[in-house]
Amino acid sequence: MSYAMLHATRKTLSTVKPSLIHTWVSNTSTPEGPVFPTPQAAAEFLGGLDTGFMVAYSIGLYVCGILGDNYNPRRLLTLGMMASSIVVFCFGYVTETFHYYSPTAYAILWISNGFIQSVGWPVVVSIMGNWFGRNARGAVMGAWSSCASVGNIIGTLITSNTLYMGYQYSFLIVCSILLIYSFIVFFQLPSAPWEVNSNTVPERIDEEQETERHPPIGFFKAWLLPGVIAYSLAYACLKLVNYGFFFWLPFYLHTGLHWPESFADVLSTWYDVGGIIAAVIAGALSDSMRSRTPVVFIMLLLATISLYIYAHSPESYNWNAFLLLIAGFFIGGPANMISSSITADLGKCDQLHGNAEALSTVTGIIDGTGSIGAAMGQWFIPSIQQWFGWDAVFYGFIVMILCTALCLTPVLWKEHKDRRAHRSEEVDSLLQEYNDSDEGSTGDIQEVRRRPTTANA
């Protein structure tokens, strides 16, 4: 719920964009007149706000990832939640209540919110990684990573049901819930099992080792951990698409398909529902496999098909809801897996043996790089839509999904070679046992070669 409410506050802006544009363009309550001359100018400014948010968010992820490995994650999370609730309250409620429509003030507040909210994801992934091991990580963290989608749904439903009072009340309610919940996090959230029971510590750390524990791995060394660079680049492409839906889907349904704003907001939640379902199913499935990469790769290929079909979807509520559910399944699912269970695997890999875990740092690197890609997308989406139409936006999403799959190809190939090498080593080991015992006949050796190995399983 802590991260869900953080996501709900940032989702509120994307759901009230039509109302903001109308207020800024038709404003006559100040001597200066309208804030922007045309709706397109206002939409491009909102795109700039989204870009500024994501740039600040990406920079903050690199910084907060390091902080999460050095300081108490519960206190960092509480501080971020409190600060974010105050900033968003000023952005959405104070400016409208006092009719203070300043683009500069909007930019400062929303970009600041991007940096503040960056404390959330590395810290919460680090906390979850302390509680669950590798065998259950896909199912547990897959289900848990849906918190972002749950937050989107909460923010959207609050907005759609309060928009008739004025968009500022949507911000007020969401920020109030976030502020209240920050106190619950501070007093009730244990960041690790040993905060609940001092006798519960990781098996590999005894009392003597804990007192001599090495400092957390450095930021640049974390980049060199296996898979970090590949998944960082892949997530940059994938997060551009995922956040394109996050920031612009309600706006597209309102302006592109001409549905009422509150109606479009509710319809957009089906994309998040698909992401929730996929995170649970794909996460649980990947636990039974040697690697999670093939699951992500196959889902990405299917995502291109779902995007193409949705780009040509009819103007029907039922069809749009169904196709958004499918698109959310194949796009949001891999995004949730990369940002949670896969990141946790990379941050707790064998190369970190004897060193403090770098889970928060690795999370900051992967999510921070992904946010850079998302920031670039939000800058171009309104312009591409204006010049070429919404179809061009969706085709651009398809290209970025293919780029995501391409970035993961080296990881997939390396894992395939490692499996073959491991299988060969097992066969050679069995053959050596037969030769040493002098009891194996030619038929026995042939039987060994045919025998299934652990790698095959």
Disulfide bonds with the S-S distance in Angstrom:
none
